[in-house]
Amino acid sequence: MNVREQLLQEALKLSVADQTYLAQSLADHLIACLPQSVREIDGTTPDEFSQELLRRSAAYQTGDAISRPAGEWLAEFRARQQGERAN
């Protein structure tokens, strides 16, 4: 078992409250590590960004969100960006 798997197993032994705290702390850290240009998309604050991630995650988990392969979405996103840059 590698270090990541060990950390995960230890985290899963924590209470739900502690797991929630750990998850939120990691999410906050990851958002803070994003480049400024990504963190402030359309003036969105890190808290708003975090809330949107949670909303989308909940929608996915309940089956209310449409999902598709990441590669497909990323290819479409990059094509759209290229089109915007060309204009």
C-alpha positions in Angstrom: 0.0 0.0 0.0 1.5 3.4 -1.0 1.4 6.5 1.1 -1.7 7.9 -0.6 -3.7 4.8 0.0 -2.5 4.8 3.7 -3.6 8.4 4.1 -7.0 7.6 2.6 -7.5 4.6 4.8 -6.6 6.7 7.9 -9.0 9.5 6.7 -11.8 7.0 6.3 -11.4 6.0 10.0 -12.2 9.6 11.0 -15.7 10.7 12.2 -17.9 12.2 9.5 -17.4 15.6 11.0 -13.6 15.2 10.8 -13.8 13.9 7.3 -15.9 16.9 6.3 -13.4 19.3 7.9 -10.5 17.5 6.1 -12.4 17.5 2.7 -13.2 21.2 3.0 -9.6 22.1 4.1 -8.3 20.2 1.1 -10.8 21.8 -1.3 -9.8 25.2 0.1 -6.1 24.5 -0.4 -6.6 23.2 -4.0 -8.7 26.2 -4.9 -6.0 28.5 -3.4 -3.4 26.8 -5.5 -5.2 27.5 -8.8 -3.8 30.3 -10.9 -5.4 33.7 -10.2 -7.0 33.7 -13.7 -8.8 30.4 -12.9 -9.8 31.4 -9.4 -11.5 34.6 -10.6 -13.5 33.3 -13.6 -16.2 35.9 -14.3 -15.5 37.5 -10.9 -16.3 34.3 -8.9 -14.8 34.3 -5.5 -13.1 31.1 -4.1 -16.1 30.6 -1.8 -18.6 30.9 -4.7 -16.4 28.5 -6.7 -16.3 26.0 -3.9 -20.1 26.2 -3.5 -20.6 25.7 -7.2 -18.3 22.6 -7.0 -20.4 21.2 -4.1 -23.7 22.0 -6.0 -22.5 20.2 -9.1 -21.1 17.2 -7.1 -24.5 16.8 -5.3 -26.3 17.0 -8.6 -24.1 14.4 -10.1 -24.5 12.1 -7.1 -28.3 12.3 -7.2 -28.4 11.7 -11.0 -29.7 15.3 -11.7 -26.6 16.2 -13.7 -25.7 15.1 -17.2 -22.2 13.6 -17.3 -19.9 12.7 -20.2 -16.4 11.6 -20.6 -13.8 14.2 -19.5 -11.8 13.8 -22.7 -14.9 14.6 -24.8 -15.8 17.7 -22.8 -12.1 18.9 -22.8 -11.8 18.5 -26.6 -15.0 20.6 -27.0 -13.9 23.2 -24.5 -10.5 23.6 -26.2 -12.2 23.9 -29.6 -14.5 26.6 -28.2 -11.5 28.4 -26.8 -9.7 28.3 -30.1 -12.7 29.7 -31.9 -13.0 32.5 -29.4 -9.3 33.4 -29.8 -9.7 33.4 -33.6 -12.5 36.0 -33.4 
